[in-house]
Amino acid sequence: MHLVKSAATRPLVTAVRRAEGPARPARASLCPAMKAKSAGFTLVEVLFTVVILTVLLALGVPSLRDFFRNARMTSAANELLSDINIARTEAIKRRVVVTVCASTDPLAATPVCAATDATSFAGWLAFVDDADPAVAHANDGNAVIDSGETILRRHQLLPTGTTAKSDTGFVSFADTGFMRPVGTVPSATRVVICDERRNVAVGSDRSAARAVTISPTGRAGVTRVVSAISGLGGC
């Protein structure tokens, strides 16, 4: 049965609507609008990035390791060179014998020099080899730290894996700045510093090792030439 709105019923419908109040706005949909596509990385992109990083690390880590090794070797050679030069300068300035000796306990309260015929320079000391220049004494210039002798420089032992090989255990300077022997043992003319790479070329003819050389006149220098280090006995 169909109800047909007649003209007579329209005023009634209108009155009912007015009683109900103004029309309510349509309720918002409970379902949110489709979200925008979220930004991020796909699994393939992440895996690709990981592969690239792995390759870069594989290439970069060895170079970084060699950089630190080279820095350590350069530091050791330059510090020994510096202490030798200081010893020579002090010998000339003080007009007295100054010695750089190898030592296995350079930082001890009473350090001891290695024997004059030692061949390891893993640690060292520079000291005034004369307790009283105004008085001659049998212990003067003997490459041994005797009572009253002034220690000028100390260098701790080189890191594990780093060696320093010399022809004798000391470098001693007369007041002229020239090298001098102790008894029948001559001063060292070279100290070759090596790490686990030994005397191998790391670029052109530049060696991974370093050699500090001292001439009879007392002048010292550093070389990295592979052939020169081999001629000095190598590692």
C-alpha positions in Angstrom: 0.0 0.0 0.0 1.5 3.3 -1.1 1.1 6.5 0.8 0.7 9.5 -1.3 1.6 12.9 0.1 -1.3 15.2 -0.6 -1.4 18.9 -0.5 -3.2 18.5 2.8 -0.4 16.6 4.5 2.4 18.9 3.5 1.8 21.5 6.2 1.9 18.7 8.8 5.3 17.4 7.5 6.7 20.8 7.5 5.6 21.4 11.1 7.2 18.2 12.2 10.5 19.1 10.6 10.5 22.5 12.3 9.8 20.9 15.7 12.8 18.6 15.2 15.1 21.6 14.6 17.6 22.3 11.8 18.9 19.4 9.8 22.1 17.8 11.2 25.1 17.7 9.0 26.0 14.4 7.6 28.2 12.3 10.0 31.8 12.0 8.9 32.6 8.6 7.6 34.2 6.4 10.3 36.6 5.1 7.6 39.5 7.5 7.0 40.3 8.5 3.6 42.9 6.3 1.9 46.2 7.1 3.4 48.9 8.6 1.1 51.6 6.2 0.1 54.1 6.1 3.0 57.7 7.0 2.3 60.4 4.4 3.0 62.7 1.8 1.5 61.9 -1.4 -0.1 63.7 -4.6 1.0 65.6 -4.6 -2.3 66.9 -1.1 -1.7 68.0 -2.0 1.8 69.9 -5.1 0.6 71.5 -3.1 -2.2 72.7 -0.5 0.3 74.1 -3.1 2.6 76.0 -4.7 -0.3 77.5 -1.3 -1.3 78.6 -0.5 2.3 80.2 -4.0 2.6 82.2 -3.4 -0.5 83.3 0.1 0.6 84.4 -1.2 4.1 86.3 -4.1 2.5 88.2 -1.6 0.4 88.6 1.1 3.1 89.6 -0.8 6.2 93.0 -2.1 4.9 93.9 1.4 3.8 92.9 2.9 7.2 95.0 0.2 8.9 98.0 1.0 6.8 97.5 4.7 7.5 97.7 4.2 11.3 100.7 1.8 10.8 102.6 4.4 8.7 101.8 7.1 11.3 103.1 5.0 14.1 106.3 4.3 12.2 106.9 7.9 11.2 106.3 9.0 14.8 108.9 6.5 16.2 111.5 7.5 13.6 111.0 11.2 14.1 111.1 11.0 17.9 114.4 9.1 17.8 115.8 11.5 15.3 114.7 14.4 17.5 116.3 13.0 20.7 119.5 12.3 18.8 119.6 15.8 17.6 118.9 17.2 21.0 121.7 15.1 22.5 124.1 16.5 19.9 123.0 20.1 20.5 123.4 19.6 24.3 126.8 18.1 23.9 128.0 21.2 22.0 126.2 23.7 24.2 127.4 22.1 27.5 130.8 21.2 26.2 130.4 17.7 27.6 129.7 14.2 26.4 126.0 13.4 25.9 124.8 9.9 25.1 121.6 8.3 23.8 121.5 4.7 24.9 119.1 1.9 24.3 117.0 0.9 27.4 114.4 -1.7 28.3 113.1 0.4 31.2 113.4 4.0 30.1 110.6 5.2 32.3 111.8 3.7 35.5 112.9 5.8 38.5 116.4 4.6 38.0 116.6 3.5 34.4 119.5 1.4 33.0 121.2 1.6 29.7 121.5 -1.6 27.6 125.0 -3.0 27.0 127.1 -1.0 24.5 127.0 -4.0 22.1 123.2 -4.3 22.3 121.3 -4.4 19.0 117.8 -3.4 20.1 116.7 0.2 20.4 113.1 -0.5 21.4 113.3 2.2 24.2 116.0 4.9 24.8 117.3 7.6 27.0 119.4 10.7 26.3 121.6 11.9 29.2 124.6 14.0 30.1 127.3 11.3 30.4 129.3 13.2 33.0 128.2 14.0 36.5 130.7 16.9 37.0 132.4 18.3 33.9 134.8 20.2 36.1 136.2 17.0 37.6 137.5 14.1 35.5 136.2 10.7 36.5 136.7 7.2 35.2 132.9 6.9 34.6 132.7 9.9 32.4 131.4 9.1 28.9 131.0 5.4 29.6 127.4 5.1 28.1 126.1 4.2 31.6 123.8 6.4 33.7 125.9 6.9 36.8 124.9 8.7 40.0 124.6 12.5 39.5 124.2 12.3 35.7 121.3 14.3 34.2 118.7 12.5 32.1 117.5 14.8 29.3 115.0 12.7 27.4 113.2 9.4 27.8 111.2 7.4 25.3 108.9 4.6 26.3 109.2 1.2 24.6 107.9 1.0 21.1 104.5 -0.7 20.6 104.3 -4.5 20.4 105.1 -5.6 16.9 107.5 -2.7 16.3 111.2 -3.4 16.4 114.2 -1.1 16.3 117.5 -2.8 15.4 120.9 -1.0 15.7 124.5 -1.9 15.1 125.4 -1.0 18.7 123.5 0.1 21.8 124.3 3.8 22.0 124.9 7.0 20.2 127.5 9.2 22.0 128.5 12.7 21.2 131.7 14.5 22.1 131.6 18.2 22.9 132.4 18.9 19.3 129.1 17.3 18.2 131.0 14.4 16.5 130.2 10.8 17.4 132.6 9.1 19.7 133.3 5.4 20.7 133.0 4.0 24.2 136.2 2.0 24.7 136.5 -0.1 21.6 132.8 0.0 20.7 131.8 2.6 18.1 128.6 4.6 18.3 125.6 3.3 16.4 125.4 4.5 12.8 121.9 3.3 12.2 118.6 2.2 13.8 116.2 0.4 11.6 112.6 0.5 12.7 110.2 -2.1 11.4 106.7 -3.4 12.0 105.1 -6.7 10.8 105.2 -5.5 7.2 109.0 -5.4 7.3 111.0 -3.7 4.5 108.5 -3.9 1.8 107.5 -1.2 -0.7 104.2 0.6 0.0 104.4 3.0 -2.9 107.1 3.4 -5.5 110.4 2.7 -3.6 109.1 3.9 -0.2 109.4 1.3 2.5 107.0 0.4 5.2 110.2 0.5 7.5 112.2 3.5 8.6 115.9 3.9 9.2 117.6 6.6 11.3 121.2 7.1 10.2 123.9 9.0 12.0 127.1 10.1 10.2 130.5 10.3 11.9 130.1 14.0 12.1 126.9 13.5 14.2 124.4 14.5 11.6 121.3 12.3 11.6 118.5 11.7 9.2 115.6 9.3 8.3 115.3 7.2 5.1 112.4 5.2 3.7 114.2 3.9 0.6 113.8 0.2 0.3 117.2 -0.4 -1.2 118.9 1.9 1.4 117.2 0.1 4.3 118.3 -3.3 2.8 121.9 -2.0 2.7 121.6 -1.1 6.4 120.7 -4.7 7.3 117.0 -4.5 6.7 114.5 -5.8 9.2 
